[in-house]
Amino acid sequence: MKLILIDDDCLVVSALKMILESEPDFEVAATAEDGSAAPALYREHRPDVLLMDIRMKQKNGLDAAEEILQEFPSARILLLTTFSDDEYIIKALKLGAAGYLLKQDYQNIIPAIRAAASGQTVFGTEIVSRIPELMGTQKETTDYKKYGISERELEVIRLIAEGLSNKEIAARLYLSEGTVRNYLTTILDKLNLRDRTQLAVFYLSGRQQ
């Protein structure tokens, strides 16, 4: 798996590079110290996953990620930071980043990269639980009928956006867990989304104050 690592702290780069290359199938194809280098490196190497710090001097990771995703919408970008900052999280969610991880969460970086490369959206448990709060209490503006979403499917979407598990949704709607899983699969297919985190972001982003 080809990776690019961008961080303005050379010690972090060295430590992460060592951790990543301890995996036999991981290759760090390039590193850089600022987000301004990210678009050109992405074009050159087309990595499976780009790991990038957020706070950098010339161009921050969010701006670099936005530029890359405009040119390569399927790019898998994991944003790394030592800050659990609400503004950063909201922008990362809306950009369509593959994930947002705290650097100190070293033990989860390898599985997060594998999950991101497979198409999943990876946000720490603490961050996922805060998505409804971060996006605010809003009214729906998206016309779900144009996607072929039924009222029952919309109920499932609302509960997923509230952070409920399949088991909790099943209990709330008097359905079996298997039925909820089937609903989720159908909903993701209709909306062309990859997982429940993307679904929650889609729902919450499509609402206005």
C-alpha positions as CSV (number, residue, x, y, z in Angstrom):
1,M,0.0,0.0,0.0
2,K,1.5,3.3,-1.1
3,L,1.3,6.2,1.4
4,I,2.3,9.8,1.6
5,L,3.0,11.5,5.0
6,I,3.0,15.3,5.5
7,D,3.7,16.9,8.8
8,D,5.7,20.0,9.8
9,D,7.3,18.2,12.8
10,C,10.3,16.2,11.5
11,L,10.2,14.0,14.7
12,V,6.6,13.1,14.0
13,V,7.4,12.3,10.4
14,S,10.3,10.0,11.5
15,A,8.2,8.3,14.2
16,L,5.2,7.7,11.9
17,K,7.4,6.6,9.0
18,M,9.0,4.0,11.3
19,I,5.6,2.8,12.5
20,L,4.1,2.6,9.0
21,E,7.1,0.8,7.4
22,S,7.0,-1.8,10.1
23,E,4.0,-3.1,8.1
24,P,5.4,-5.3,5.3
25,D,2.8,-4.1,2.8
26,F,3.2,-0.4,3.6
27,E,5.4,1.9,1.5
28,V,5.9,5.6,2.4
29,A,6.4,6.9,-1.1
30,A,7.1,10.5,-0.1
31,T,7.1,12.9,2.9
32,A,6.8,16.7,3.1
33,E,6.7,19.4,5.8
34,D,3.9,21.6,4.5
35,G,0.5,21.2,2.9
36,S,1.6,23.3,-0.1
37,A,3.6,20.3,-1.3
38,A,0.6,17.9,-1.0
39,P,-1.2,18.4,-4.3
40,A,1.9,17.9,-6.5
41,L,3.0,14.9,-4.4
42,Y,-0.5,13.4,-4.7
43,R,-0.4,13.8,-8.5
44,E,3.0,12.3,-8.8
45,H,2.5,9.2,-6.5
46,R,-1.3,8.7,-6.5
47,P,-1.1,7.1,-3.0
48,D,-3.7,4.7,-1.5
49,V,-3.8,7.0,1.5
50,L,-2.4,10.4,2.3
51,L,-1.8,11.1,5.9
52,M,-1.6,14.9,6.6
53,D,-1.2,17.2,9.6
54,I,-3.7,20.0,9.9
55,R,-1.8,22.9,11.4
56,M,1.1,23.8,9.1
57,K,2.7,27.2,8.3
58,Q,2.2,27.9,4.6
59,K,-0.8,25.8,3.8
60,N,-2.8,23.8,6.4
61,G,-4.0,20.3,5.8
62,L,-7.6,21.2,5.4
63,D,-6.9,23.6,2.6
64,A,-4.6,21.1,0.9
65,A,-7.1,18.3,1.3
66,E,-9.8,20.5,-0.3
67,E,-7.6,21.2,-3.3
68,I,-6.7,17.6,-3.8
69,L,-10.3,16.4,-3.4
70,Q,-11.5,18.9,-6.0
71,E,-9.1,17.3,-8.5
72,F,-9.3,13.7,-7.2
73,P,-12.7,13.2,-5.5
74,S,-11.9,9.6,-4.6
75,A,-8.7,10.5,-2.8
76,R,-8.4,8.9,0.6
77,I,-7.0,11.5,3.0
78,L,-6.5,11.0,6.7
79,L,-6.1,14.2,8.7
80,L,-3.8,14.0,11.7
81,T,-3.7,16.5,14.6
82,T,-3.0,16.9,18.3
83,F,-6.1,19.1,18.6
84,S,-9.7,17.9,18.9
85,D,-10.9,21.2,17.5
86,D,-14.6,21.5,16.6
87,E,-14.0,23.8,13.6
88,Y,-11.5,21.4,12.2
89,I,-13.7,18.4,12.7
90,I,-16.7,20.1,11.0
91,K,-14.6,21.1,8.0
92,A,-13.0,17.7,7.7
93,L,-16.5,16.1,7.7
94,K,-17.9,18.5,5.1
95,L,-14.8,18.1,2.8
96,G,-15.3,14.4,2.6
97,A,-12.0,13.5,4.2
98,A,-11.5,9.7,4.8
99,G,-10.8,10.4,8.4
100,Y,-9.7,12.6,11.3
101,L,-7.4,11.1,13.9
102,L,-5.6,12.4,17.0
103,K,-1.8,11.9,16.6
104,Q,-1.5,10.5,20.2
105,D,-3.9,7.7,19.2
106,Y,-0.9,5.7,17.7
107,Q,-2.4,2.3,18.2
108,N,-5.2,3.0,15.9
109,I,-3.3,4.6,13.0
110,I,-2.5,1.3,11.2
111,P,-6.1,0.0,11.3
112,A,-7.4,3.4,10.4
113,I,-5.2,3.5,7.3
114,R,-6.4,0.0,6.3
115,A,-10.0,1.0,6.8
116,A,-9.6,4.2,4.9
117,A,-7.9,2.4,2.0
118,S,-10.8,0.0,1.8
119,G,-13.3,2.9,1.4
120,Q,-14.4,3.3,5.0
121,T,-14.7,6.7,6.8
122,V,-12.6,6.7,9.9
123,F,-13.3,9.1,12.8
124,G,-12.4,8.4,16.4
125,T,-15.2,7.2,18.6
126,E,-15.2,10.4,20.6
127,I,-15.6,12.4,17.3
128,V,-18.3,10.3,15.8
129,S,-20.4,10.6,19.0
130,R,-20.2,14.4,18.7
131,I,-21.2,14.7,15.1
132,P,-24.9,15.7,15.8
133,E,-23.8,18.2,18.4
134,L,-21.2,19.7,16.1
135,M,-23.5,20.1,13.2
136,G,-26.2,21.7,15.4
137,T,-29.9,21.4,15.6
138,Q,-31.2,22.1,12.2
139,K,-34.2,21.5,9.9
140,E,-34.0,19.2,6.9
141,T,-33.7,20.7,3.5
142,T,-32.6,17.7,1.4
143,D,-35.4,16.3,-0.8
144,Y,-34.9,12.6,-0.1
145,K,-37.7,11.6,-2.5
146,K,-35.5,12.3,-5.5
147,Y,-33.1,9.6,-4.2
148,G,-36.0,7.1,-3.8
149,I,-35.7,7.2,0.0
150,S,-38.9,6.0,1.7
151,E,-40.3,7.4,5.0
152,R,-39.1,4.3,6.9
153,E,-35.6,4.6,5.4
154,L,-35.6,8.3,6.4
155,E,-36.5,7.3,10.0
156,V,-33.4,4.9,9.9
157,I,-31.2,7.7,8.6
158,R,-32.3,10.1,11.3
159,L,-31.5,7.6,14.0
160,I,-28.1,6.8,12.5
161,A,-27.4,10.5,12.5
162,E,-28.3,10.6,16.2
163,G,-25.5,8.0,16.8
164,L,-27.7,5.0,17.4
165,S,-26.4,1.5,16.7
166,N,-28.3,-1.1,14.6
167,K,-29.5,-2.8,17.8
168,E,-30.8,0.5,19.2
169,I,-32.5,1.4,16.0
170,A,-34.1,-2.1,15.8
171,A,-35.5,-1.6,19.3
172,R,-36.7,1.9,18.6
173,L,-38.5,0.9,15.3
174,Y,-39.6,-2.6,16.4
175,L,-37.6,-4.2,13.7
176,S,-35.0,-7.0,13.7
177,E,-31.3,-6.1,13.5
178,G,-31.1,-7.9,10.2
179,T,-33.9,-5.7,8.8
180,V,-32.1,-2.6,9.9
181,R,-28.8,-3.8,8.3
182,N,-30.8,-4.4,5.1
183,Y,-32.3,-0.9,5.3
184,L,-28.8,0.6,5.8
185,T,-27.3,-1.3,2.8
186,T,-30.2,-0.1,0.6
187,I,-29.9,3.5,1.8
188,L,-26.1,3.6,1.2
189,D,-26.6,2.3,-2.3
190,K,-29.3,4.8,-3.1
191,L,-27.2,7.7,-1.8
192,N,-24.0,6.4,-3.2
193,L,-22.3,6.5,0.2
194,R,-19.8,4.1,1.8
195,D,-20.7,3.8,5.4
196,R,-22.9,5.0,8.3
197,T,-20.5,7.8,9.2
198,Q,-20.8,9.3,5.7
199,L,-24.5,8.8,5.9
200,A,-24.7,10.8,9.2
201,V,-22.5,13.6,7.7
202,F,-24.7,13.6,4.5
203,Y,-27.9,13.9,6.6
204,L,-26.5,16.6,9.0
205,S,-24.8,18.6,6.2
206,G,-28.0,18.7,4.2
207,R,-29.8,20.7,6.9
208,Q,-29.9,24.4,7.6
209,Q,-30.4,26.6,10.7
